[in-house]
Amino acid sequence: MRFDVITLFPELFTPFLQHGINRRAFEGGLVDVRLWNPRDFAEGNYRRVDDRPFGGGPGMVMMAEPLWLCLQAVRAERAEPDEARAPVVLFSPIGQTLQHASVERWSQSQGAVLLCGRYEGIDQRFIDACVDVQISLGDFVLSGGEIAAMALLDAVARLQPGVLNDQGSHQQDSFNPALDGLLDSPHHTRPEVWQGPAGPMPVPEVLLGGHHERIARHRREQSLLLTARQRPELLQRAREQGLLDAADQRFLRARGLL
């Protein structure tokens, strides 16, 4: 799959693409990322890509023409037929919040053109004419779309075959269907007893016994507890979809959580 990123700051992506376990996807071509700077398509000595907003107001607005010329260059290099063109994705506070299910869809797609806005935003005419999807990371505002683009690329890359050391790792992630959409359980490692700030803190004994069924049940219960405390709407959704078995329901009911 291929992602073309339109950004005024392509240098921000260089360390991201070269470090961490997900670099296997980027360097191996599983996720082909290409960077495009709309300033390269702007006119004049200053390569201007922004201007003051009509009607007044603070800040500057990215102009449509450099973005359009940049997008045309991307389309020409991708050489896709019109009926199979990769969608243009704009990262914006008004977009749909990025969820695990949509990440999975993107991970199995042909890719997309990722548009990273800056300043006060992008000329709405370009958005109306060229943008297919708008995505948000949550109800807050970033200085630009680069961090959001990296978040999507990171989430997609780790789902590619062979990227993680253990192919089953991502199946135990929070929100994964393998966990019925619940949060992942807590994790522990050596030493068995950590001398914490308030005294000795041992690993739960059940994790040391080697009894796989008991360990699995413990982790399921911890997942249920964590979800009930932190994201109760996820637990409610799992219940409505019939994903909680009798043992889950007894455990929750005994703790007043059902």
Backbone as JSON, one array per atom type, in Angstrom:
{
  "sequence": "MRFDVITLFPELFTPFLQHGINRRAFEGGLVDVRLWNPRDFAEGNYRRVDDRPFGGGPGMVMMAEPLWLCLQAVRAERAEPDEARAPVVLFSPIGQTLQHASVERWSQSQGAVLLCGRYEGIDQRFIDACVDVQISLGDFVLSGGEIAAMALLDAVARLQPGVLNDQGSHQQDSFNPALDGLLDSPHHTRPEVWQGPAGPMPVPEVLLGGHHERIARHRREQSLLLTARQRPELLQRAREQGLLDAADQRFLRARGLL",
  "N": [[0.85, -1.19, 0.0], [0.31, 2.34, -0.43], [1.05, 5.51, 0.86], [0.74, 8.86, 0.32], [2.0, 11.78, 1.58], [1.06, 15.02, 2.07], [2.62, 17.79, 3.11], [3.88, 20.66, 4.83], [6.1, 20.29, 6.3], [8.03, 18.07, 5.75], [10.35, 17.05, 6.84], [9.8, 16.36, 9.44], [8.88, 13.79, 9.37], [11.0, 12.11, 8.84], [12.7, 10.98, 11.03], [10.66, 9.51, 12.25], [9.99, 7.57, 10.35], [12.28, 6.08, 10.25], [12.94, 4.9, 12.64], [12.25, 2.67, 15.43], [10.13, -0.26, 15.77], [8.28, -0.32, 13.72], [9.57, 0.59, 11.49], [10.26, -1.51, 9.91], [8.08, -1.99, 8.29], [7.99, 0.36, 6.8], [10.58, 0.61, 5.64], [10.75, -1.8, 4.37], [8.86, -1.64, 2.41], [6.26, -2.5, 2.76], [4.5, -0.62, 3.69], [4.42, 1.99, 1.83], [5.66, 5.14, 1.98], [5.46, 8.4, 0.84], [6.63, 11.7, 0.55], [5.42, 14.98, 0.14], [5.84, 18.38, -0.53], [3.86, 21.15, -0.53], [4.87, 23.67, -0.93], [6.75, 23.44, -2.89], [5.3, 23.68, -5.15], [4.33, 26.17, -5.27], [4.08, 29.59, -6.38], [6.32, 32.35, -7.27], [9.08, 34.13, -5.68], [9.1, 33.65, -2.96], [7.69, 31.37, -2.6], [5.02, 31.17, -1.65], [2.43, 29.84, 0.37], [0.26, 30.45, 1.85], [-2.26, 32.82, 2.95], [-3.97, 35.86, 4.03], [-7.17, 35.53, 5.65], [-10.27, 35.96, 3.9], [-12.72, 38.29, 4.93], [-11.58, 38.84, 7.29], [-10.02, 38.25, 10.52], [-8.03, 36.19, 12.79], [-4.72, 34.83, 12.12], [-3.52, 32.78, 9.33], [-4.44, 31.3, 6.15], [-4.17, 28.3, 4.37], [-3.57, 28.25, 0.91], [-5.57, 27.33, -1.94], [-4.52, 26.77, -4.54], [-1.64, 25.99, -4.58], [-1.88, 23.57, -3.18], [-3.59, 22.16, -4.85], [-2.05, 21.88, -7.2], [0.02, 20.35, -6.16], [-1.38, 18.04, -5.39], [-2.19, 17.18, -7.92], [0.27, 16.42, -8.98], [0.85, 14.27, -7.32], [-1.25, 12.54, -8.04], [-0.54, 12.07, -10.71], [1.85, 10.65, -10.42], [1.02, 8.4, -8.99], [-0.66, 7.29, -10.85], [-3.26, 6.15, -11.11], [-6.39, 4.75, -12.17], [-9.38, 6.71, -12.62], [-11.63, 5.6, -11.39], [-10.53, 4.14, -9.36], [-9.11, 5.72, -7.64], [-6.96, 6.7, -5.0], [-8.22, 7.74, -1.83], [-8.41, 11.14, -0.62], [-7.31, 12.26, 2.41], [-8.03, 14.37, 5.03], [-6.73, 15.68, 7.99], [-8.5, 16.77, 10.66], [-10.24, 18.7, 13.16], [-12.99, 18.42, 12.86], [-13.44, 15.97, 11.82], [-14.23, 12.4, 11.69], [-13.61, 10.51, 14.61], [-10.63, 8.69, 14.91], [-10.66, 5.22, 14.97], [-10.11, 1.81, 16.12], [-11.3, -0.06, 14.38], [-11.5, 1.35, 11.96], [-8.79, 1.77, 11.48], [-7.99, -0.84, 10.96], [-9.32, -1.22, 8.54], [-8.0, 0.65, 6.91], [-5.5, -0.54, 6.97], [-5.74, -2.61, 5.26], [-6.11, -1.55, 2.83], [-5.58, 0.23, -0.31], [-4.16, 2.38, 0.34], [-3.68, 5.97, 0.74], [-3.99, 9.52, 0.13], [-2.59, 11.69, 2.29], [-3.41, 14.61, 3.85], [-1.96, 17.25, 5.43], [-2.89, 19.85, 7.26], [-2.14, 23.3, 8.13], [-1.59, 26.33, 10.07], [-4.43, 28.49, 10.27], [-6.06, 26.85, 8.93], [-7.34, 25.28, 5.9], [-8.16, 26.52, 2.68], [-11.54, 26.41, 2.16], [-12.67, 25.78, -0.28], [-10.9, 24.09, -1.57], [-11.07, 21.89, 0.1], [-13.77, 21.18, -0.27], [-13.7, 20.44, -2.95], [-11.77, 18.45, -3.22], [-11.22, 16.78, -0.99], [-11.87, 13.64, 0.48], [-12.25, 12.24, 2.88], [-12.4, 13.03, 6.32], [-10.49, 13.03, 9.25], [-10.16, 12.8, 12.76], [-8.17, 12.96, 15.75], [-9.29, 13.3, 18.17], [-11.17, 15.35, 20.52], [-9.66, 17.9, 20.41], [-7.23, 20.42, 19.47], [-4.56, 20.42, 17.2], [-1.37, 21.79, 16.14], [-0.91, 21.2, 13.53], [-1.46, 18.75, 10.89], [0.45, 16.76, 10.93], [1.22, 15.14, 13.18], [-1.1, 13.67, 13.55], [-1.18, 12.31, 11.1], [1.1, 10.72, 11.34], [0.25, 9.14, 13.45], [-1.81, 7.63, 12.27], [-0.32, 6.28, 10.27], [1.48, 4.85, 11.87], [-0.26, 3.17, 13.32], [-1.35, 1.69, 11.21], [0.94, 0.48, 10.11], [1.88, -1.31, 12.08], [0.12, -3.37, 11.92], [0.76, -4.8, 9.73], [1.85, -7.85, 8.15], [4.54, -9.56, 9.68], [5.76, -7.37, 10.83], [5.61, -6.9, 13.63], [7.34, -8.62, 16.28], [6.03, -10.83, 17.35], [3.44, -12.33, 15.81], [0.93, -12.48, 16.94], [0.71, -10.36, 18.61], [-0.65, -7.86, 18.14], [-3.24, -8.73, 18.23], [-3.96, -8.83, 20.83], [-4.24, -6.27, 21.56], [-5.75, -3.35, 23.05], [-9.17, -2.67, 22.26], [-9.26, -4.47, 20.17], [-11.0, -6.9, 18.17], [-10.45, -9.49, 19.06], [-10.35, -9.22, 21.76], [-12.91, -8.66, 22.28], [-13.42, -5.99, 21.92], [-12.72, -4.74, 24.28], [-10.61, -3.14, 26.8], [-7.1, -3.81, 26.99], [-5.53, -6.09, 29.31], [-3.59, -5.38, 32.34], [0.04, -5.48, 32.3], [2.97, -7.31, 33.37], [6.43, -7.63, 34.33], [9.81, -8.84, 35.0], [11.49, -7.54, 37.96], [10.1, -10.19, 40.1], [9.21, -9.14, 42.47], [8.89, -5.82, 42.95], [10.57, -3.11, 44.39], [8.8, -0.69, 45.2], [7.8, 2.84, 45.57], [6.13, 2.85, 47.79], [6.73, 0.56, 49.09], [7.25, -3.08, 48.9], [6.12, -4.51, 45.84], [4.53, -7.06, 44.56], [4.31, -9.28, 41.68], [1.14, -10.37, 40.44], [0.2, -13.46, 41.83], [-0.98, -15.51, 40.32], [0.05, -15.25, 37.77], [2.48, -16.4, 37.89], [2.31, -19.09, 38.09], [2.09, -20.76, 35.87], [-0.2, -21.96, 34.91], [-2.15, -22.1, 32.31], [-4.91, -21.73, 31.7], [-5.92, -20.54, 34.03], [-4.39, -18.21, 34.04], [-5.3, -17.02, 31.69], [-7.97, -16.56, 32.41], [-7.61, -14.8, 34.54], [-6.47, -12.6, 33.23], [-8.57, -11.92, 31.55], [-10.48, -11.12, 33.42], [-9.18, -8.94, 34.59], [-9.1, -7.3, 32.38], [-11.84, -6.82, 32.04], [-12.38, -5.44, 34.46], [-10.72, -3.15, 34.18], [-11.79, -1.98, 31.89], [-14.4, -1.46, 32.76], [-13.92, 0.5, 34.65], [-12.49, 2.53, 33.31], [-13.46, 2.86, 30.66], [-16.45, 2.57, 30.48], [-18.45, 2.57, 28.53], [-17.54, 0.93, 26.52], [-17.66, -1.56, 27.69], [-20.41, -1.77, 28.06], [-21.23, -1.84, 25.4], [-20.08, -4.25, 24.56], [-21.57, -5.98, 26.13], [-24.18, -5.56, 25.11], [-23.84, -6.6, 22.59], [-23.65, -9.23, 23.09], [-21.21, -10.36, 23.87], [-20.16, -10.98, 26.31], [-19.56, -13.69, 28.33], [-21.05, -16.23, 30.52], [-19.34, -16.52, 32.74], [-17.98, -14.07, 32.7], [-20.1, -12.33, 33.25], [-20.89, -13.21, 35.81], [-18.61, -12.53, 37.27], [-18.52, -9.71, 37.0], [-20.99, -9.03, 38.12], [-20.67, -9.84, 40.75], [-19.05, -7.87, 41.67], [-20.52, -5.65, 41.57], [-20.71, -4.39, 39.12], [-22.36, -4.85, 37.07]],
  "CA": [[0.0, 0.0, 0.0], [1.09, 3.57, -0.57], [0.52, 6.73, 1.44], [1.41, 10.1, -0.07], [1.73, 12.77, 2.63], [1.24, 16.42, 1.68], [2.98, 18.47, 4.35], [4.87, 21.73, 4.76], [7.24, 19.92, 7.12], [8.37, 16.66, 5.5], [11.47, 16.62, 7.68], [9.28, 15.8, 10.68], [8.59, 12.37, 9.18], [12.21, 11.31, 8.63], [13.01, 10.09, 12.16], [9.53, 8.6, 12.49], [10.04, 6.46, 9.38], [13.55, 5.37, 10.33], [13.19, 4.34, 13.97], [11.18, 1.86, 16.01], [9.87, -1.55, 15.13], [7.47, -0.15, 12.52], [10.41, 0.9, 10.34], [10.25, -2.69, 9.04], [7.02, -1.81, 7.3], [8.32, 1.48, 5.92], [11.79, 0.33, 4.88], [10.52, -2.99, 3.56], [7.91, -1.38, 1.35], [4.9, -2.91, 3.06], [3.78, 0.65, 3.71], [5.25, 2.92, 1.06], [5.31, 6.52, 2.35], [6.13, 9.41, 0.02], [6.39, 13.02, 1.13], [5.25, 16.05, -0.85], [5.75, 19.71, 0.07], [3.13, 22.04, -1.45], [5.67, 24.86, -1.23], [7.45, 23.18, -4.15], [4.38, 23.94, -6.25], [3.87, 27.55, -5.13], [4.71, 30.53, -7.3], [7.02, 33.49, -6.7], [10.37, 33.91, -5.01], [8.9, 33.23, -1.58], [6.95, 30.11, -2.57], [3.98, 31.41, -0.64], [1.36, 28.84, 0.38], [-0.82, 30.9, 2.72], [-2.63, 34.23, 2.83], [-4.93, 36.29, 5.04], [-8.54, 35.07, 5.35], [-11.31, 36.91, 3.54], [-13.63, 38.56, 6.03], [-10.8, 39.17, 8.49], [-9.83, 37.23, 11.54], [-6.63, 35.91, 13.09], [-4.04, 33.73, 11.45], [-3.42, 32.67, 7.88], [-5.14, 30.15, 5.59], [-3.45, 27.67, 3.26], [-4.23, 28.54, -0.36], [-6.0, 26.15, -2.69], [-3.78, 26.47, -5.77], [-0.46, 25.12, -4.38], [-2.33, 22.24, -2.79], [-4.15, 21.52, -6.04], [-0.93, 21.49, -8.07], [0.71, 19.26, -5.46], [-2.23, 16.85, -5.51], [-2.12, 16.73, -9.3], [1.54, 15.72, -9.13], [0.68, 12.99, -6.63], [-2.11, 11.71, -8.88], [0.21, 11.67, -11.89], [2.83, 9.62, -10.06], [0.3, 7.18, -8.61], [-1.17, 6.75, -12.12], [-4.42, 5.29, -10.84], [-7.6, 5.12, -12.92], [-10.29, 7.56, -11.85], [-12.55, 4.81, -10.57], [-9.81, 3.48, -8.26], [-8.19, 6.69, -7.06], [-6.83, 6.68, -3.54], [-8.92, 8.88, -1.24], [-7.67, 12.22, 0.03], [-7.68, 12.32, 3.83], [-7.63, 15.59, 5.74], [-6.8, 15.57, 9.44], [-9.26, 17.96, 11.04], [-11.06, 18.52, 14.37], [-14.39, 18.11, 12.57], [-13.51, 14.65, 11.24], [-14.61, 11.26, 12.52], [-12.51, 10.1, 15.47], [-9.96, 7.48, 14.45], [-10.96, 4.07, 15.81], [-9.39, 0.6, 15.72], [-11.94, -0.68, 13.22], [-11.12, 2.07, 10.75], [-7.38, 1.49, 11.25], [-7.92, -2.14, 10.3], [-9.72, -1.05, 7.14], [-6.9, 1.32, 6.22], [-4.36, -1.46, 6.88], [-6.01, -3.56, 4.17], [-6.5, -0.74, 1.68], [-4.53, 0.6, -1.26], [-3.5, 3.56, 0.88], [-4.42, 7.23, 0.63], [-3.24, 10.77, 0.13], [-2.8, 12.29, 3.6], [-3.24, 16.05, 3.77], [-1.67, 17.83, 6.74], [-3.12, 21.28, 7.28], [-1.39, 24.14, 9.06], [-2.13, 27.68, 10.29], [-5.83, 28.47, 10.71], [-6.77, 25.83, 8.18], [-7.19, 25.19, 4.46], [-9.25, 27.12, 1.91], [-12.66, 25.46, 2.13], [-12.96, 25.37, -1.65], [-10.07, 22.91, -1.86], [-11.66, 20.78, 0.86], [-15.01, 20.76, -0.93], [-13.44, 19.89, -4.27], [-10.74, 17.41, -3.3], [-11.09, 15.91, 0.19], [-12.87, 12.57, 0.55], [-12.43, 11.77, 4.25], [-11.77, 13.84, 7.36], [-10.2, 12.22, 10.43], [-9.72, 13.5, 13.97], [-7.65, 12.12, 16.83], [-10.06, 13.55, 19.39], [-11.72, 16.69, 20.65], [-8.64, 18.89, 20.73], [-6.67, 20.99, 18.25], [-3.12, 20.37, 17.03], [-0.83, 22.86, 15.29], [-0.94, 20.74, 12.15], [-1.91, 17.38, 10.74], [1.55, 15.81, 10.86], [1.15, 14.16, 14.27], [-2.23, 12.78, 13.25], [-0.78, 11.44, 9.99], [2.01, 9.72, 11.89], [-0.54, 8.22, 14.26], [-2.46, 6.69, 11.37], [0.71, 5.45, 9.65], [2.0, 3.94, 12.89], [-1.28, 2.16, 13.61], [-1.47, 0.82, 10.04], [2.18, -0.27, 9.9], [2.05, -2.41, 13.04], [-0.8, -4.45, 11.57], [1.25, -5.51, 8.55], [2.49, -9.13, 8.47], [5.97, -9.59, 9.87], [6.3, -6.14, 11.43], [5.81, -7.19, 15.05], [8.08, -9.86, 16.51], [5.03, -11.86, 17.58], [2.3, -12.03, 14.96], [-0.3, -12.38, 17.72], [0.77, -9.24, 19.55], [-1.69, -6.85, 17.93], [-4.55, -9.29, 18.51], [-4.23, -8.6, 22.24], [-4.32, -4.83, 21.81], [-7.04, -2.78, 23.41], [-10.15, -2.41, 21.21], [-9.23, -5.49, 19.14], [-12.1, -7.85, 18.26], [-10.05, -10.67, 19.82], [-10.67, -8.91, 23.16], [-14.31, -8.22, 22.28], [-13.46, -4.54, 21.96], [-12.41, -4.25, 25.62], [-9.23, -2.71, 27.02], [-6.16, -4.88, 27.3], [-5.25, -6.25, 30.74], [-2.27, -4.9, 32.72], [1.17, -6.37, 32.03], [4.03, -7.31, 34.38], [7.66, -8.31, 33.96], [10.75, -8.98, 36.11], [11.56, -8.63, 38.95], [8.81, -10.67, 40.62], [8.82, -8.16, 43.5], [9.54, -4.53, 42.71], [10.58, -2.25, 45.57], [8.19, 0.56, 44.79], [7.91, 3.96, 46.51], [5.36, 2.58, 49.0], [7.09, -0.75, 49.61], [7.31, -4.18, 47.93], [4.95, -4.68, 44.97], [4.73, -8.33, 43.85], [3.5, -9.64, 40.52], [0.04, -11.26, 40.83], [0.7, -14.83, 41.95], [-1.52, -16.38, 39.29], [0.87, -15.14, 36.57], [3.74, -17.12, 38.1], [2.04, -20.51, 38.29], [2.18, -21.53, 34.64], [-1.48, -22.58, 34.58], [-2.57, -21.21, 31.22], [-6.33, -21.4, 31.78], [-6.09, -19.56, 35.12], [-3.79, -16.95, 33.59], [-6.22, -16.45, 30.72], [-9.13, -16.06, 33.13], [-7.17, -13.62, 35.29], [-6.31, -11.48, 32.31], [-9.9, -11.52, 31.1], [-11.12, -10.39, 34.52], [-8.52, -7.64, 34.71], [-9.57, -6.52, 31.24], [-13.2, -6.4, 32.36], [-12.31, -4.42, 35.5], [-10.13, -1.93, 33.64], [-12.76, -1.39, 30.97], [-15.52, -0.95, 33.55], [-13.5, 1.7, 35.37], [-11.97, 3.58, 32.45], [-14.28, 3.05, 29.46], [-17.65, 1.75, 30.71], [-19.27, 2.45, 27.32], [-17.06, -0.23, 25.77], [-18.21, -2.74, 28.36], [-21.84, -1.8, 27.75], [-21.37, -2.27, 24.01], [-19.78, -5.69, 24.52], [-22.73, -6.67, 26.71], [-25.29, -5.48, 24.17], [-23.53, -7.45, 21.44], [-23.62, -10.62, 23.54], [-19.83, -10.81, 23.88], [-19.79, -11.36, 27.67], [-20.09, -15.02, 28.64], [-21.61, -16.37, 31.86], [-18.28, -16.27, 33.72], [-17.78, -12.6, 32.7], [-21.23, -11.68, 33.91], [-20.82, -13.5, 37.24], [-17.5, -11.76, 37.82], [-18.93, -8.31, 37.07], [-22.13, -8.89, 39.02], [-20.15, -9.98, 42.11], [-18.37, -6.62, 42.02], [-21.47, -4.55, 41.41], [-20.42, -3.68, 37.88], [-23.31, -5.27, 36.04]],
  "C": [[0.88, 1.24, 0.0], [0.34, 4.74, 0.06], [1.37, 7.91, 0.97], [1.01, 11.17, 0.93], [2.05, 14.16, 2.1], [1.43, 17.23, 2.94], [3.99, 19.58, 4.09], [6.14, 21.39, 5.53], [7.6, 18.44, 6.94], [9.49, 16.14, 6.39], [11.01, 16.05, 9.02], [9.08, 14.28, 10.57], [9.84, 11.5, 9.11], [12.56, 10.44, 9.82], [11.91, 9.1, 12.47], [9.62, 7.37, 11.6], [11.27, 5.59, 9.55], [13.8, 4.68, 11.66], [11.98, 3.55, 14.47], [10.9, 0.63, 15.19], [9.09, -1.4, 13.83], [8.29, 0.23, 11.3], [10.5, -0.3, 9.39], [9.21, -2.55, 7.94], [7.4, -0.73, 6.3], [9.53, 1.17, 5.05], [11.61, -0.88, 3.98], [9.5, -2.81, 2.46], [6.51, -1.89, 1.59], [3.97, -1.7, 3.12], [4.7, 1.68, 3.07], [4.78, 4.35, 1.36], [6.13, 7.49, 1.51], [5.68, 10.79, 0.48], [6.39, 14.09, 0.04], [5.07, 17.38, -0.12], [5.02, 20.64, -0.9], [3.89, 23.32, -1.77], [6.44, 24.69, -2.54], [6.59, 23.5, -5.36], [3.8, 25.36, -6.18], [4.67, 28.47, -6.05], [5.45, 31.63, -6.54], [8.29, 33.11, -5.98], [10.21, 33.33, -3.61], [8.12, 31.92, -1.46], [5.81, 30.15, -1.55], [2.85, 30.4, -0.76], [0.17, 29.27, 1.24], [-1.09, 32.38, 2.5], [-3.66, 34.55, 3.9], [-6.34, 35.82, 4.67], [-9.44, 36.21, 4.91], [-12.27, 37.07, 4.72], [-12.91, 38.9, 7.32], [-10.7, 38.01, 9.46], [-8.35, 36.92, 11.72], [-6.04, 34.83, 12.2], [-4.07, 33.81, 9.94], [-4.1, 31.37, 7.43], [-4.31, 29.61, 4.42], [-4.25, 27.83, 1.97], [-4.52, 27.26, -1.14], [-5.05, 25.77, -3.82], [-2.51, 25.65, -5.54], [-0.84, 23.7, -3.98], [-2.87, 21.47, -3.99], [-3.04, 21.03, -6.97], [-0.14, 20.33, -7.46], [-0.08, 17.97, -5.6], [-2.2, 16.31, -6.93], [-0.83, 15.96, -9.57], [1.49, 14.35, -8.47], [-0.14, 12.03, -7.51], [-1.34, 11.2, -10.11], [1.2, 10.56, -11.57], [2.15, 8.32, -9.66], [-0.3, 6.49, -9.83], [-2.3, 5.75, -11.92], [-5.59, 5.69, -11.74], [-8.57, 5.87, -12.02], [-11.18, 6.76, -10.92], [-11.87, 4.13, -9.39], [-8.82, 4.43, -7.6], [-8.16, 6.57, -5.54], [-7.53, 7.9, -2.95], [-7.96, 9.91, -0.66], [-8.2, 12.38, 1.44], [-7.15, 13.6, 4.43], [-7.77, 15.35, 7.23], [-7.34, 16.88, 9.99], [-10.06, 17.69, 12.3], [-12.5, 18.14, 14.08], [-14.54, 16.7, 11.99], [-14.01, 13.6, 12.21], [-13.39, 10.81, 13.34], [-11.94, 8.76, 14.99], [-10.18, 6.35, 15.46], [-10.22, 2.84, 15.27], [-9.99, -0.03, 14.47], [-11.56, 0.02, 11.93], [-9.64, 1.89, 10.45], [-7.23, 0.15, 10.53], [-8.32, -2.03, 8.83], [-8.61, -0.38, 6.33], [-5.73, 0.36, 6.01], [-4.52, -2.47, 5.75], [-6.37, -2.84, 2.88], [-5.32, -0.52, 0.74], [-3.7, 1.77, -0.73], [-4.33, 4.8, 0.67], [-3.43, 8.37, 0.45], [-3.58, 11.49, 1.44], [-2.45, 13.77, 3.55], [-3.1, 16.63, 5.17], [-1.83, 19.34, 6.67], [-2.23, 21.99, 8.28], [-2.1, 25.48, 9.18], [-3.58, 27.58, 10.77], [-6.65, 27.42, 9.97], [-6.49, 25.93, 6.7], [-8.39, 25.85, 3.79], [-10.36, 26.08, 1.71], [-12.98, 24.98, 0.72], [-12.13, 24.15, -2.05], [-10.64, 21.69, -1.13], [-12.9, 20.25, 0.16], [-14.73, 20.03, -2.24], [-12.61, 18.61, -4.24], [-10.7, 16.42, -2.15], [-12.22, 14.9, 0.25], [-13.22, 12.18, 1.98], [-11.75, 12.77, 5.19], [-11.67, 13.0, 8.63], [-9.71, 13.11, 11.56], [-9.13, 12.51, 14.95], [-8.44, 12.3, 18.11], [-10.49, 15.0, 19.45], [-10.68, 17.66, 21.21], [-8.01, 19.33, 19.43], [-5.15, 20.9, 18.29], [-2.67, 21.52, 16.14], [-0.84, 22.48, 13.83], [-1.32, 19.27, 12.11], [-0.81, 16.34, 10.77], [1.49, 14.74, 11.95], [0.03, 13.17, 14.03], [-1.88, 11.82, 12.11], [0.17, 10.35, 10.47], [1.26, 8.7, 12.72], [-1.22, 7.18, 13.37], [-1.44, 5.74, 10.73], [1.26, 4.43, 10.64], [1.01, 2.81, 13.16], [-1.44, 1.17, 12.45], [-0.25, -0.07, 9.89], [2.29, -1.47, 10.82], [1.11, -3.58, 12.76], [-0.32, -5.25, 10.34], [1.98, -6.79, 8.94], [4.01, -8.98, 8.61], [6.57, -8.37, 10.53], [6.57, -6.34, 12.92], [6.54, -8.51, 15.21], [7.15, -11.05, 16.68], [3.79, -11.5, 16.78], [1.0, -11.86, 15.74], [-0.36, -11.16, 18.61], [-0.4, -8.28, 19.37], [-3.08, -7.39, 18.22], [-4.94, -9.12, 19.98], [-4.27, -7.12, 22.58], [-5.71, -4.45, 22.32], [-7.85, -2.5, 22.15], [-10.18, -3.49, 20.13], [-10.42, -6.42, 19.29], [-11.75, -9.11, 19.04], [-10.29, -10.48, 21.31], [-12.11, -8.42, 23.3], [-14.44, -6.71, 22.41], [-13.17, -3.93, 23.31], [-10.97, -3.75, 25.67], [-8.36, -3.9, 27.37], [-5.93, -4.93, 28.81], [-3.88, -5.67, 31.06], [-1.19, -5.94, 32.45], [2.23, -6.22, 33.12], [5.26, -8.02, 33.83], [8.58, -8.36, 35.17], [11.17, -7.62, 36.65], [10.17, -9.04, 39.45], [8.29, -9.75, 41.72], [9.6, -6.89, 43.23], [9.43, -3.69, 43.97], [10.09, -0.86, 45.17], [8.29, 1.64, 45.84], [7.16, 3.73, 47.81], [5.68, 1.21, 49.59], [7.07, -1.81, 48.53], [6.0, -4.32, 47.15], [5.16, -5.95, 44.14], [3.86, -8.44, 42.59], [2.34, -10.51, 41.01], [0.46, -12.72, 40.76], [0.23, -15.73, 40.82], [-0.66, -16.36, 38.03], [2.16, -15.95, 36.68], [3.56, -18.63, 38.11], [2.13, -21.36, 37.04], [0.91, -22.24, 34.24], [-2.18, -21.68, 33.55], [-4.04, -20.82, 31.3], [-6.59, -20.36, 32.87], [-5.52, -18.21, 34.73], [-4.74, -16.25, 32.61], [-7.44, -15.86, 31.4], [-8.79, -14.8, 33.92], [-7.07, -12.41, 34.37], [-7.65, -10.98, 31.79], [-10.59, -10.69, 32.18], [-10.5, -9.01, 34.71], [-8.92, -6.72, 33.55], [-10.98, -5.98, 31.49], [-13.2, -5.27, 33.41], [-11.81, -3.1, 34.96], [-11.1, -1.22, 32.71], [-13.93, -0.77, 31.73], [-15.15, 0.37, 34.23], [-13.16, 2.86, 34.43], [-12.85, 3.88, 31.23], [-15.56, 2.22, 29.56], [-18.52, 1.6, 29.46], [-18.83, 1.28, 26.46], [-17.61, -1.53, 26.37], [-19.7, -2.89, 28.04], [-22.07, -2.29, 26.31], [-21.1, -3.76, 23.86], [-20.96, -6.5, 25.07], [-23.9, -6.69, 25.74], [-25.09, -6.39, 22.96], [-23.4, -8.92, 21.82], [-22.22, -11.2, 23.61], [-19.34, -11.21, 25.28], [-20.41, -12.72, 27.99], [-20.56, -15.07, 30.09], [-20.58, -16.08, 32.94], [-17.99, -14.78, 33.82], [-18.88, -11.93, 33.51], [-21.24, -11.97, 35.41], [-19.74, -12.66, 37.91], [-17.91, -10.29, 37.99], [-20.05, -8.09, 38.08], [-21.66, -8.99, 40.48], [-19.48, -8.7, 42.6], [-19.25, -5.41, 41.8], [-21.28, -3.76, 40.15], [-21.36, -4.06, 36.75], [-24.72, -5.23, 36.58]]
}
